[in-house]
Amino acid sequence: MAMFRNSSESDTTGSDADHSGDKAEAENDENADTDGTDDTEDTEVPLGKIGILLSQDDENASVDAKEMTDQIAEGGYEAEVKNADGDAELQISQIQECIDEEVSALIINPVDPYGLADILNTAKEKEIPVISYDKLIQDTAAVNYYASYDTRVIGNEIGKEIVKKMSLDKAQEEKKSYTIEFLMGSPDDNGALFLCNGILEVLQEYLDDGTLVCKSGNTTFDTTGIMRWSESSAKAKLESVLDEFYAEEKTPDIICTAYDGFTYEVQDVLKSAGILPGSEEWPLITGYGSEVQAVKDVAEGELSFTMFMDRKELAKGGAQMAIDYLTGEKVDVKDYSQYDNGVKIVGTFTCTAQMIDKDNYQILVDNGTYTEDEIAPDPTPTPEVNRDTGSDRNTGTDRNSGTNRNADCIRNTGKYRNTDTGSRKVC
């Protein structure tokens, strides 16, 4: 930028005319520089870059990327988002790229929580702080903080809702019993363990006194967990349990699951066995996640309830942990005691959840999570009438056999899974 000479300099370097010329030239140079500055955006230089490493290319990842990027920008930093789409080795490469770029911090939703110890030791050597997000990274001291849902508390709420909806206290007094089976989350997911424990903390007394009966005996996380949240594995496990322990009644009274995606498989298995929604045999089914299809199922009475977790709140909380750590502010840690990754207790920011059932699912429209059209129950299909006989061609239940003759029709013309990641297509 050009600098003006002062009057004493002009007196010793030339005439007033020369000074005027120099001054005019200097002013022109100054104006030119100013004009150049005005033509560019007046943006602050970011304090640094924060790497966001996501595990799956799904709806949650879209929310995470947007909310974290916005929160990080508000904190004066720039976000760099990378998505491994389920590839653990790719995620390790992406983390290495961020380390090579000398990012200020890493926020990681791990594909494999047990496979990042070595690469994160490199980050620790470079003094790059790490926030574990959604799933707790295991077996390393390189994790500074963790952001997740308080799944133990959420599990307690699920258990309490089962007690309420099935009137278990009254059943306990009257010495009645109900059957129950569990399909819990992935054994390699710390949050899934806490969810299962939270549910059983509430239900254990009813299992102990016989008010609840689990015929399969699968009442621990080790025996109920479904590796990597696989819907097909959940379906196979349920079919095996029903074949072995429920040949007579076909289904337990309660099927408690840790994932909305599992509930879709539960419904398909039951419908294939001739057990239809609204019938006396249809069990109480619990979900987790409030996916759009799950909410529709709640509205239609196929799913008893699911749990809504605000992903935006979690994403903002995880991003803010990184910002606060970098700027020297107090990090919002709500739990210093229960999240152990095998090497250290990790300070954790937690979010809770809300139960969603047929009475309150409209709140997901009110809070902007879904539109009215997205979660509206599907219209009941009009039965096709046989013109020759005047009878309904799809009578549903064979009165003679008691089996659903149109299970495949229901599966193919109603709602069905599109992938093994929890999405369902509506025809």
C-alpha positions in Angstrom: 0.0 0.0 0.0 1.4 3.5 -0.9 2.4 5.8 1.9 2.0 9.6 2.1 5.0 11.7 2.6 4.8 14.3 5.3 5.3 18.1 4.7 8.9 18.1 6.0 9.8 15.5 3.4 8.3 17.6 0.6 10.2 20.7 1.7 13.5 18.9 1.2 12.7 17.0 -1.9 11.2 19.5 -4.3 8.8 22.4 -5.0 5.1 22.7 -3.9 4.2 21.6 -7.4 6.3 18.5 -7.1 4.8 17.8 -3.7 1.3 18.2 -5.1 2.1 15.8 -7.9 3.6 13.3 -5.5 0.6 13.6 -3.2 -1.8 13.2 -6.0 0.0 10.2 -7.2 0.1 8.7 -3.7 -3.6 9.3 -3.3 -4.3 7.6 -6.6 -2.2 4.7 -5.5 -4.1 4.6 -2.2 -7.4 4.7 -3.9 -6.4 2.0 -6.2 -5.4 -0.2 -3.3 -8.7 0.6 -1.5 -10.7 -0.2 -4.6 -8.9 -3.5 -4.9 -9.8 -4.3 -1.3 -13.4 -3.5 -1.9 -13.6 -5.8 -4.8 -12.7 -8.8 -2.6 -14.8 -10.5 0.1 -14.2 -9.1 3.6 -13.7 -12.5 5.2 -11.8 -13.5 8.2 -9.0 -16.0 7.8 -10.0 -19.2 9.6 -8.2 -20.0 12.8 -7.5 -23.5 11.4 -9.1 -26.5 9.9 -11.0 -29.3 11.7 -11.3 -32.7 10.0 -14.7 -34.4 10.2 -14.4 -38.1 9.5 -17.8 -39.8 8.9 -18.4 -43.5 8.8 -21.4 -44.0 6.5 -23.0 -42.2 3.5 -26.4 -42.0 5.0 -29.1 -39.5 6.3 -27.3 -39.0 9.6 -24.0 -38.2 7.8 -25.8 -35.5 5.8 -27.0 -33.9 9.0 -23.6 -34.3 10.7 -21.8 -32.7 7.8 -24.1 -29.7 7.6 -24.5 -29.0 11.3 -20.8 -29.5 12.1 -19.6 -27.4 9.2 -21.9 -24.5 10.3 -21.0 -24.8 13.9 -17.3 -24.9 13.1 -17.5 -21.9 10.9 -19.3 -20.0 13.7 -16.3 -20.8 15.9 -13.9 -19.3 13.4 -12.6 -22.6 11.9 -12.9 -24.3 8.6 -14.4 -27.8 8.3 -13.1 -30.5 6.0 -15.5 -33.4 5.7 -14.6 -36.9 4.5 -16.9 -39.9 4.4 -15.5 -43.5 4.4 -18.9 -45.0 3.5 -18.3 -48.1 5.6 -14.7 -48.7 4.5 -12.4 -48.9 7.6 -9.2 -48.9 5.6 -10.4 -45.8 3.6 -11.1 -44.0 6.8 -7.6 -44.6 8.1 -6.3 -43.1 4.9 -8.6 -40.1 5.3 -7.3 -39.6 8.8 -3.7 -39.7 7.6 -4.6 -37.1 5.0 -5.9 -34.8 7.7 -2.8 -35.3 9.8 -0.6 -34.5 6.8 -2.6 -31.3 6.3 -1.9 -30.5 9.9 -5.5 -30.0 10.8 -6.2 -28.4 14.2 -8.5 -31.2 15.4 -10.2 -34.4 14.3 -13.9 -35.4 14.9 -14.2 -39.1 14.0 -17.3 -41.3 13.7 -15.4 -44.6 13.4 -16.2 -47.3 10.9 -14.3 -49.7 13.1 -14.0 -48.4 16.7 -11.2 -50.9 17.4 -9.1 -50.3 14.4 -7.8 -46.7 14.9 -5.3 -47.0 17.7 -2.2 -46.8 15.5 -3.3 -43.9 13.3 -4.5 -41.9 16.3 -1.2 -42.4 18.0 0.3 -40.5 15.0 -2.3 -37.7 15.6 -1.4 -37.6 19.3 2.3 -37.2 18.4 1.4 -34.3 16.2 -0.7 -32.9 19.1 -3.9 -33.0 17.2 -6.9 -33.5 19.6 -9.5 -36.1 18.7 -13.2 -36.1 19.4 -14.8 -39.5 19.1 -18.3 -39.0 17.7 -21.4 -41.2 18.1 -19.4 -44.4 18.6 -16.5 -44.5 21.1 -13.1 -45.2 19.7 -11.5 -48.1 21.7 -8.1 -49.1 23.0 -6.3 -45.7 22.7 -5.4 -42.8 24.9 -5.4 -40.5 21.9 -9.2 -39.8 22.3 -9.7 -36.5 24.1 -13.5 -36.4 24.3 -16.6 -38.2 23.2 -20.0 -37.0 22.0 -22.9 -39.5 22.0 -26.4 -40.1 23.0 -26.9 -41.1 26.6 -28.0 -44.6 25.6 -28.1 -46.0 29.1 -30.7 -43.4 30.1 -32.5 -44.0 26.8 -32.5 -47.7 27.5 -34.1 -47.0 30.9 -36.8 -45.0 29.1 -37.5 -47.9 26.7 -37.8 -50.3 29.6 -40.2 -48.0 31.5 -42.4 -47.6 28.4 -42.6 -51.4 28.0 -43.6 -51.6 31.7 -46.3 -49.0 31.1 -47.7 -50.2 27.8 -47.9 -53.8 28.9 -49.1 -53.0 32.5 -46.4 -55.1 33.9 -46.9 -53.9 37.5 -50.5 -55.0 37.3 -49.5 -58.3 35.7 -47.0 -58.8 38.5 -49.7 -58.4 41.1 -52.0 -60.8 39.3 -49.2 -63.3 38.7 -49.6 -63.0 34.9 -46.7 -63.4 32.5 -45.7 -62.2 29.0 -43.1 -63.5 26.7 -40.3 -61.2 25.4 -37.3 -61.4 23.0 -34.5 -59.0 22.3 -32.6 -57.8 19.2 -29.9 -55.5 20.5 -27.2 -53.5 18.7 -23.7 -54.3 17.5 -21.3 -56.0 20.0 -18.6 -53.6 18.8 -20.6 -50.5 19.6 -20.1 -49.2 23.1 -23.4 -47.2 22.9 -25.3 -50.4 22.1 -24.0 -52.0 25.2 -25.2 -49.1 27.4 -28.6 -49.2 25.7 -29.0 -52.9 26.4 -27.9 -52.5 30.0 -30.3 -49.6 30.4 -33.3 -51.6 29.2 -32.4 -54.6 31.4 -31.9 -52.4 34.4 -35.6 -51.7 34.3 -36.9 -55.1 33.1 -34.7 -57.4 35.1 -37.0 -57.5 38.1 -39.9 -58.7 35.9 -37.6 -61.3 34.3 -36.5 -62.5 37.7 -40.1 -63.0 39.1 -41.5 -64.5 35.9 -43.7 -61.6 34.9 -41.6 -61.5 31.8 -40.4 -64.8 30.2 -37.7 -65.0 27.6 -38.1 -68.5 26.2 -34.8 -68.4 24.2 -32.9 -67.3 27.4 -31.2 -64.5 25.4 -31.2 -61.8 28.0 -27.6 -60.5 27.9 -25.8 -58.2 25.4 -23.6 -61.1 24.3 -26.6 -63.2 23.3 -28.8 -60.5 21.9 -26.3 -58.3 20.0 -26.5 -58.1 16.1 -23.0 -57.5 14.6 -22.7 -54.3 12.6 -26.5 -53.7 13.0 -27.1 -56.1 10.1 -30.9 -56.3 9.3 -30.5 -59.7 7.6 -28.7 -61.1 10.6 -31.5 -59.8 12.8 -34.1 -61.4 10.6 -32.2 -64.8 10.6 -31.8 -64.6 14.4 -35.5 -63.9 15.0 -36.6 -66.6 12.6 -34.4 -69.1 14.4 -35.8 -68.1 17.8 -39.4 -68.3 16.6 -38.9 -71.7 15.0 -37.3 -73.2 18.1 -39.2 -71.6 20.9 -42.5 -70.3 19.5 -43.8 -73.0 17.3 -47.2 -73.0 19.0 -47.9 -69.3 19.6 -45.8 -68.1 16.6 -44.5 -64.9 18.3 -43.7 -63.6 21.8 -45.8 -60.8 23.3 -43.0 -58.3 23.1 -40.1 -57.9 20.7 -37.7 -55.3 21.9 -35.2 -54.0 19.4 -32.3 -51.5 19.3 -32.8 -50.2 15.8 -35.7 -49.2 13.6 -34.2 -51.3 10.8 -34.7 -54.4 12.9 -38.4 -53.6 13.3 -38.9 -53.8 9.5 -37.5 -57.3 9.5 -39.6 -58.3 12.5 -42.8 -57.1 10.8 -41.9 -59.0 7.6 -41.2 -62.2 9.5 -44.5 -61.9 11.4 -46.6 -61.1 8.3 -45.0 -64.1 6.5 -46.2 -66.3 9.3 -49.7 -65.0 8.9 -49.7 -62.6 11.9 -51.1 -59.3 10.8 -51.1 -55.8 12.4 -54.2 -55.2 14.5 -54.7 -58.9 15.3 -54.6 -60.2 18.9 -51.3 -62.0 18.0 -49.5 -58.9 16.9 -46.8 -58.2 19.5 -45.6 -55.0 21.1 -42.6 -54.0 18.9 -40.1 -51.3 20.0 -37.8 -49.3 17.7 -35.0 -46.9 18.1 -34.1 -44.0 15.8 -37.4 -42.5 14.5 -36.6 -43.1 10.9 -39.3 -41.8 8.6 -40.6 -45.3 7.8 -40.6 -46.2 11.5 -42.7 -43.1 12.3 -45.1 -44.1 9.5 -45.3 -47.6 11.1 -46.0 -46.0 14.4 -48.8 -44.0 12.9 -50.2 -47.1 11.3 -50.1 -49.1 14.5 -47.5 -51.6 13.3 -44.7 -50.3 15.5 -45.6 -49.6 19.2 -43.0 -46.9 19.7 -39.6 -45.7 18.6 -37.1 -43.3 20.2 -36.2 -39.9 18.6 -32.7 -38.5 19.0 -32.0 -35.0 17.8 -29.0 -35.5 15.4 -28.6 -31.8 15.0 -28.1 -31.4 18.7 -25.5 -34.1 18.8 -23.6 -32.8 15.7 -23.4 -29.3 17.1 -22.3 -30.6 20.5 -19.5 -32.7 19.0 -18.3 -29.8 16.9 -18.4 -27.4 19.8 -16.3 -29.7 21.9 -13.5 -29.4 19.4 -13.9 -25.6 19.2 -13.9 -25.1 22.9 -10.8 -27.3 23.4 -8.9 -25.4 20.7 -9.9 -22.0 22.0 -9.3 -22.8 25.7 -12.9 -22.6 26.7 -14.5 -25.1 29.1 -15.6 -28.2 27.2 -19.2 -29.2 27.9 -18.7 -32.6 29.5 -21.8 -34.2 31.1 -20.3 -37.6 32.1 -16.8 -38.3 33.5 -17.4 -41.8 34.8 -19.0 -44.4 32.6 -17.4 -44.2 29.1 -14.3 -46.4 29.2 -12.6 -47.2 26.0 -10.3 -49.8 27.5 -7.5 -47.4 28.1 -9.1 -44.4 29.8 -12.3 -42.9 31.0 -13.3 -40.4 28.3 -15.2 -37.2 29.2 -18.4 -37.2 27.3 -21.1 -34.8 26.0 -24.4 -36.6 25.9 -27.9 -36.1 24.4 -31.1 -37.8 25.5 -34.1 -38.9 23.5 -37.9 -38.7 23.4 -40.3 -41.6 23.0 -42.5 -41.4 19.9 -45.8 -43.3 19.7 -49.2 -43.0 18.0 -50.3 -40.3 20.4 -47.4 -37.9 19.9 -45.7 -38.6 16.5 -46.9 -35.3 15.2 -44.3 -33.5 17.2 -41.8 -34.5 14.6 -43.7 -32.3 12.2 -43.9 -29.5 14.7 -40.1 -29.5 15.3 -39.3 -29.6 11.6 -37.8 -33.2 11.5 -40.4 -34.4 8.9 -43.2 -32.9 6.8 -46.8 -34.0 7.2 -46.7 -35.9 3.9 -43.5 -37.8 4.8 -45.0 -39.4 7.9 -48.6 -39.7 6.9 -49.9 -43.2 7.2 -50.2 -45.0 3.8 -53.8 -45.3 2.5 -55.4 -48.6 3.1 -55.4 -50.4 -0.3 -58.9 -51.2 -1.7 -59.4 -54.9 -2.1 -59.8 -56.1 -5.7 -63.2 -57.7 -6.2 -63.6 -60.8 -8.3 -66.3 -59.8 -10.8 -67.4 -63.4 -11.3 -67.9 -64.2 -7.6 -68.1 -60.8 -6.0 -65.6 -62.0 -3.4 -62.4 -60.3 -2.3 -59.5 -61.9 -4.2 -57.0 -61.1 -1.4 -58.8 -62.4 1.7 -55.7 -62.2 3.9 -56.2 -65.1 6.3 -57.1 -68.6 5.2 -59.9 -69.5 7.6 -59.0 -73.2 7.3 -55.3 -73.0 7.8 -55.0 -69.9 9.8 -52.1 -68.8 7.6 -51.7 -65.7 5.5 -52.0 -66.8 1.9 -50.8 -63.4 0.7 -47.7 -62.9 2.8 -45.6 -62.4 -0.4 -48.2 -60.0 -1.7 -47.9 -57.9 1.4 -44.1 -58.0 1.3 -43.9 -57.0 -2.3 -46.7 -54.5 -2.6 -46.5 -52.8 0.7 -43.3 -51.7 2.5 -40.0 -53.5 2.1 -36.3 -53.0 2.7 -34.4 -51.4 -0.1 -30.9 -52.0 1.5 -29.5 -53.6 4.6 -28.8 -50.2 6.1 -32.3 -49.5 7.4 -34.0 -47.7 4.5 -37.3 -49.0 3.3 -39.1 -48.2 0.1 -42.8 -47.5 -0.1 -44.4 -48.7 -3.3 
